[in-house]
Amino acid sequence: MDEDGTGTVREVLRTVRRDLLTPVPQPMPPMGGPRPLRWLPHVAVVAVAVFAAVSATEDIPLRPVGMIHAALLVAALRRPLPAWWLSLAMLPVFSLWGPFGPYMGWAWAVHAGLLFLVALRNPPRVTAETVLPSLALLLGLRVAGAGMGPWYFTVIVLVMFALVWIAATGVRRTREARTRFAEQEVALAQERAHRTVLEERARIARELHDVVAHHMSLIAIRADAAPYRVADPPRELVAELAGIRAGALEGLTELRRLLGVLRAEDHSGGHAPEAPQPTLERLDDLLTGVRAAGLDVRAVTSGVRRPLPEGVELSAYRIVQESLSNTLRHAPGAAARVELAYAHDALRVRISNGAGGRTARPSPGAGHGLLGMRERAAMLGGEVSAGPTPEGGYEVTAVLPVPAVPAVRTDTDKEHTE
């Protein structure tokens, strides 16, 4: 044999040794399904082992030896390969020693069960590595005439081995398919959540377009009008203001182009009707609408109510709107409370509801509204927390930072200074 062939044989032997002499436990996992049935396979294996140890060893001497062999089924629930090795070593004893004849059928049945438990937790290669030595031992004892009985007994054992192989392969493939399906479900849920975040970001961008566009338009208009408010303005100032106006108009054009891309997904032709975005001034209208839908809601405001940046007001309005919608869907019959706390540097929004008065219907897209709330708060540098309350209700709390507005010097201030 050349060196290549010798190396291949050595590699095969190393693989077989690594597969069959592994010291790592291989406990059989519980079955999927209802909790009372999860350990049913383990109970079945133990029951077969007990029956074989008690009933099948009654008519043999050295009964404990047969009982130990039957108990290998229980050991195989955690270490199937060592149990298979012990059974393989004990089978010749049962065949060559005549008094063990009454146990011969059970001995090979137990061995077939061990092959089944090995095949459940190992790849097909390892299954073949255990079945082939078992077949070789069976046929070797048959040819040697070592108390194997008539030929049909050997055929029955061969059929048992074949059934074991087929059954174990089917069970293992079913389990692998379920595992892949579960992994796909997890990946699909993650992809769905990611897509929801992207859709919510696009929606937020569409809503904020009007807010940003309004300020950009003001910059352009004021930069255009500024030179006319000063007598004989320097040419450098006029040029600088013209540059500011041009930059504002260019930014506004790019913003509208971006908005067209975002709206193209929801409206044919990439155009959507313009509509003013809601602010907290319209909160009473929102509360009136949800009350008409059957929700008992109360609003409380603390601190000095004042106009806030439009992005903050829009996000606060949407968070309240989504929270109340969730209350209607998931806690029908519950009472809700909306709290707005105006602080110097932040707006705190708290929406809470009690336990629902009746069972809510299953609602698709659970959790997506909370993702949108968090996206809105994160966009402003704030945060959202949500969770159940000790009373059985639910609470959403948002903290939206309010940037400090620099003081603007008015013409009246200028006259007083002069």
ABEGO torsion letter per residue (X at the ends): XBAAAAAAAAAAAAAAAAAAABABBBBBBBBBEBAAAAAAAAAAAAAAAAAAAAAAAAABBGAAAAAAAAAAAAAAAABAAAAAAAAAAAAAAAAABAAAAAAAAAAAAAAAAAAAAAAAABBAAAAAAAAAAAAAAAAAAAAAGBGAEBAAAAAAAAAAAAAAAAAAAAAAAAAAAAAAAAAAAAAAAAAAAAAAAAAAAAAAAAAAAAAAAAAAAAAAAAAAAAAAABBGBBAAAAAAAAAAAAAAAAAAAAAAAAAAAAAAAABBGGBBBBBBBBBAAAAAAAAAAAAAAGBBBBBBBBEBBBBBBAAAAAAAAAAAAAAAAAAAAABBGBBBBBBBBBBAABBBBBBBBBBBABBBBBBBGBGAAAAAAAAAAAAAGBBBBBEBBAAGBBBBBBBBBBBBBBBBBBAAAAAAAX
